[in-house]
Amino acid sequence: MSSISLLSGGPMQVASSKIAKVAIVTGASSGIGLEAVRRLVASGYRVVANSRNITSANTLDGTGDLKRVDGDIGIQETAQRVVDTALQSFGRVDLLVNNAGVFIPKPFTEYTAEDFQRAVGTNLSGFFYVSQLAVAQMRLQRSGHVVNISTSFVSQPVGALSASLANLTKGGLESVTRSLAIEFADEGIRFNTIAPGVVNTPMHPVEAHEFLKQLSPLKRLAEVGEVADLLLYLESATFLNGEVVHLDGGAHAGKW
Ligand SMILES: NC(=O)c1ccc[n+]([C@@H]2O[C@H](COP(=O)([O-])OP(=O)(O)OC[C@H]3O[C@@H](n4cnc5c(N)ncnc54)[C@H](OP(=O)(O)O)[C@@H]3O)[C@@H](O)[C@H]2O)c1
């Protein structure tokens, strides 16, 4: 909206011509990120999609309103190329979906230094650099939305599936969602997080599905389309800010 003065009377709000929104999605070659890109494009967004091997994965074509950027999002130079591509191709950044992530289930004392570096590198560094750059652009626009993908295990660890590196790293995303929501509220930038239970993606082998279904009171996995539904809802729900929304069939709510 922009404000104009009338010859008589005060300022009036008029709708700007409709500009397609621009989204960045990390970890977009597969699973939740892939479906998010498809749904955003279908909803009229122009999208920059990133993963380490997004071109060779060939699950998305990089034409028209969709650009692909290969690279590890935990490296600052990749984050810079992702945001530069959005600005050079589409001129703005309205939505950043920090989806790239790794899940390494293990007993705590068995984690290696390499496991730790992988989890921190993707789940935290992969949030940090691209968010700094995207938020800097959103500040110029005085609008924007950052959506992080966490896990329901942060609120409800499960005895049968130890994964404390997920808690350590994704827990940070949930906390920073709240702090950044406060820090940037005056500048019109929102921060929210989706915390799914187990989702039916290539992250989990089919043989594990029967066990994993038992980790939700609804006794099934979430589908990627349900995560995309929530993402689009968060985009439309403009008074939601600093929220962590659980999408786990009720697992975070208690025992069953
Ligand atoms: N599936 C679940 O049950 C579940 C539950 C809760 C939360 N989550 C979270 O949801 C997110 C997506 O998971 P998913 O199940 O959709 O996984 P997925 O199907 O394994 O996809 C992971 C995506 O991340 C990319 N990726 C991995 N490391 C990356 C890096 N360093 N830089 C850039 N891209 C990277 C992968 O592509 P490349 O190999 O090409 O890089 C791929 O596109 C993750 O953050 C995960 O923790 C998943």
The ligand as a MOL file (V3000), in Angstrom:
LIG
                    3D

  0  0  0     0  0            999 V3000
M  V30 BEGIN CTAB
M  V30 COUNTS 48 52 0 0 0
M  V30 BEGIN ATOM
M  V30 1 N 11.2800 -35.7330 7.2940 0
M  V30 2 C 11.0220 -35.5730 8.5550 0
M  V30 3 O 10.5000 -36.4670 9.2430 0
M  V30 4 C 11.3010 -34.2550 9.2330 0
M  V30 5 C 10.7400 -34.0240 10.4910 0
M  V30 6 C 10.9930 -32.8350 11.1340 0
M  V30 7 C 11.7860 -31.8830 10.5350 0
M  V30 8 N 12.3300 -32.1310 9.3210 0 CHG=1
M  V30 9 C 13.1810 -31.1080 8.7350 0
M  V30 10 O 12.6740 -30.7310 7.4750 0
M  V30 11 C 13.7410 -30.2990 6.6560 0
M  V30 12 C 13.6530 -31.0240 5.3210 0
M  V30 13 O 13.7330 -32.4110 5.5630 0
M  V30 14 P 13.2500 -33.5110 4.5000 0
M  V30 15 O 12.6450 -34.5970 5.2700 0
M  V30 16 O 12.4870 -32.8570 3.3990 0 CHG=-1
M  V30 17 O 14.6770 -34.0200 4.0120 0
M  V30 18 P 15.2270 -34.5850 2.6400 0
M  V30 19 O 14.1440 -35.1250 1.7680 0
M  V30 20 O 16.3730 -35.4350 3.0210 0
M  V30 21 O 15.7630 -33.2530 1.9520 0
M  V30 22 C 16.8060 -32.5230 2.5120 0
M  V30 23 C 17.1440 -31.4110 1.5450 0
M  V30 24 O 18.1780 -30.6100 2.1210 0
M  V30 25 C 19.2420 -30.5040 1.1590 0
M  V30 26 N 20.4580 -30.2680 1.9460 0
M  V30 27 C 21.0300 -31.0610 2.8760 0
M  V30 28 N 22.1360 -30.4830 3.3780 0
M  V30 29 C 22.2410 -29.2780 2.7520 0
M  V30 30 C 23.1650 -28.2120 2.8250 0
M  V30 31 N 24.2130 -28.2540 3.6620 0
M  V30 32 N 22.9790 -27.1280 2.0490 0
M  V30 33 C 21.9140 -27.0560 1.2000 0
M  V30 34 N 21.0070 -28.0460 1.0920 0
M  V30 35 C 21.1760 -29.1290 1.8510 0
M  V30 36 C 19.1830 -31.7930 0.3460 0
M  V30 37 O 19.6770 -31.6990 -0.9570 0
M  V30 38 P 21.2240 -31.8910 -1.3840 0
M  V30 39 O 21.6170 -33.2850 -1.0020 0
M  V30 40 O 21.2220 -31.6360 -2.8510 0
M  V30 41 O 21.9720 -30.8440 -0.6330 0
M  V30 42 C 17.6610 -31.9260 0.2360 0
M  V30 43 O 17.1790 -31.0670 -0.7760 0
M  V30 44 C 15.0250 -30.5530 7.4380 0
M  V30 45 O 15.4470 -29.3650 8.0650 0
M  V30 46 C 14.5950 -31.5630 8.4760 0
M  V30 47 O 15.3820 -31.5060 9.6550 0
M  V30 48 C 12.1040 -33.2870 8.6430 0
M  V30 END ATOM
M  V30 BEGIN BOND
M  V30 1 1 1 2
M  V30 2 2 2 3
M  V30 3 1 2 4
M  V30 4 1 4 5
M  V30 5 2 4 48
M  V30 6 2 5 6
M  V30 7 1 6 7
M  V30 8 2 7 8
M  V30 9 1 8 9
M  V30 10 1 8 48
M  V30 11 1 9 10
M  V30 12 1 9 46
M  V30 13 1 10 11
M  V30 14 1 11 12
M  V30 15 1 11 44
M  V30 16 1 12 13
M  V30 17 1 13 14
M  V30 18 2 14 15
M  V30 19 1 14 16
M  V30 20 1 14 17
M  V30 21 1 17 18
M  V30 22 2 18 19
M  V30 23 1 18 20
M  V30 24 1 18 21
M  V30 25 1 21 22
M  V30 26 1 22 23
M  V30 27 1 23 24
M  V30 28 1 23 42
M  V30 29 1 24 25
M  V30 30 1 25 26
M  V30 31 1 25 36
M  V30 32 1 26 27
M  V30 33 1 26 35
M  V30 34 2 27 28
M  V30 35 1 28 29
M  V30 36 1 29 30
M  V30 37 2 29 35
M  V30 38 1 30 31
M  V30 39 2 30 32
M  V30 40 1 32 33
M  V30 41 2 33 34
M  V30 42 1 34 35
M  V30 43 1 36 37
M  V30 44 1 36 42
M  V30 45 1 37 38
M  V30 46 2 38 39
M  V30 47 1 38 40
M  V30 48 1 38 41
M  V30 49 1 42 43
M  V30 50 1 44 45
M  V30 51 1 44 46
M  V30 52 1 46 47
M  V30 END BOND
M  V30 END CTAB
M  END
